[in-house]
Amino acid sequence: MRAAIDPFYAIGVSHLAHELKAKGASIIHMEFGQPSTGAPAAALAVAHKVLDTEAMGYWESPQLRGRIAKHYNERYGLEVASSRILLTCGASPALLLALMSAFSPGERVALARPGNVAYRNTLKAVGLVPLEIGCGAQSRFNLTAAQLAAIDPAPAGVIIASPANPTGTIIVADELAAIAQVCRERNIRIVSDEIYHGLSYREPARCILEFASDAFVINSFSKYFSMAGWRLGWLVSPADRAAIPRAYASNLFLTPPSLAQHAALAAMDAREELEGHVAVYRRNRDLLLEALPRLGLRSIAPPDGAFYIWADIAHLTDDSLSFCKQLLRDTGVATAPGIDFDPIEGGHFIRFSFAVSTPEVEEALRRLEVWFADRARGGR
Ligand SMILES: Cc1ncc(COP(=O)(O)O)c(C=O)c1O
């Protein structure tokens, strides 16, 4: 099995940022969506203690699975048996396991374009066929029930993401219900990426299980819980399929890191600290939304959640990768090129991540204002 997988171009931008930093440049990292805040204090305290007291063998924490089940009840009013929850090394393997458990090689799976680069590539890696559906500003870059209903013949599955990467937009409850209805009627299996849940600035995102109890749901401690490097996430499977990803996981990965599982259990109760991060992201989002139009970036979908802004730069370039590199060299501000998220139209988009500190956003904006003004005058 060989599938051509595209590189993640933002990694190239990030390498350049580190090279420039090593030469003394002042860099602001807005290219990746990762919190700079670190794990919650309570999680770190538990980790320190566990390091001294536990042997830490292969282990999947029953307490953490139970706590995640409780989280579904607290946050969405859902009853999810902990036997349906599989702990994974982040949402990335959870996606892989969901796709392997839900579909057979050769089947077609629909997804929004723009979307997370890993969806397309993971689908290809397991011999599935990505069916990218162009989603524009009119649907706030989200896949709609009408688009799903129009795919002929019906695909075997669909990946939905709300809040989405790279746009931060949320699929509202009515639309989620309509998507679930179309999927029921057309026998389309849903895989829902809910990694940005908890990071919302208007209405909270709804869980697909409220509308389709047989969906696969992936989630992670990397974003809201600020524990990206701890490599821990989870997969919720339909009750009648839960044994399949578990069998794959025990062969492919054994278990996720024990230390991360102990720490994550404490992180789940660190609400006050974590909500403090959300308040920072909200402020960063507001600063960017207020300033970007002044830079000439008027075509943006205000994000409902996550920590991204997807900005149209068609008036400046159709080569977002070169654009991002030039922007980085000139200003020290690293951003992600749109081609990572949209192979067709991404040449004229860039993604800003605002998972940095507010002073960093302020400094980035000071630098960007000068650079974009110069660019608009044809100065570079
Ligand atoms: C939408 C989305 N899903 C999944 C992931 C993977 O996250 P992780 O494997 O760190 O849990 C990311 C990472 O940025 C993402 O943006």
The ligand as a MOL file (V3000), in Angstrom:
LIG
                    3D

  0  0  0     0  0            999 V3000
M  V30 BEGIN CTAB
M  V30 COUNTS 16 16 0 0 0
M  V30 BEGIN ATOM
M  V30 1 C -8.3170 19.5200 14.0760 0
M  V30 2 C -7.1950 18.7480 14.7090 0
M  V30 3 N -7.3780 17.4490 14.9760 0
M  V30 4 C -6.3970 16.7090 15.5190 0
M  V30 5 C -5.1610 17.2550 15.8240 0
M  V30 6 C -4.1170 16.3720 16.4360 0
M  V30 7 O -3.9400 16.6280 17.7980 0
M  V30 8 P -3.2030 15.6990 18.8300 0
M  V30 9 O -2.7060 14.4830 18.1410 0
M  V30 10 O -2.1050 16.5300 19.4250 0
M  V30 11 O -4.2120 15.3610 19.8830 0
M  V30 12 C -4.9340 18.6080 15.5680 0
M  V30 13 C -3.6390 19.2330 15.8870 0
M  V30 14 O -3.3890 20.3900 15.6970 0
M  V30 15 C -5.9810 19.3670 14.9860 0
M  V30 16 O -5.8390 20.6680 14.6890 0
M  V30 END ATOM
M  V30 BEGIN BOND
M  V30 1 1 1 2
M  V30 2 1 2 3
M  V30 3 2 2 15
M  V30 4 2 3 4
M  V30 5 1 4 5
M  V30 6 1 5 6
M  V30 7 2 5 12
M  V30 8 1 6 7
M  V30 9 1 7 8
M  V30 10 2 8 9
M  V30 11 1 8 10
M  V30 12 1 8 11
M  V30 13 1 12 13
M  V30 14 1 12 15
M  V30 15 2 13 14
M  V30 16 1 15 16
M  V30 END BOND
M  V30 END CTAB
M  END
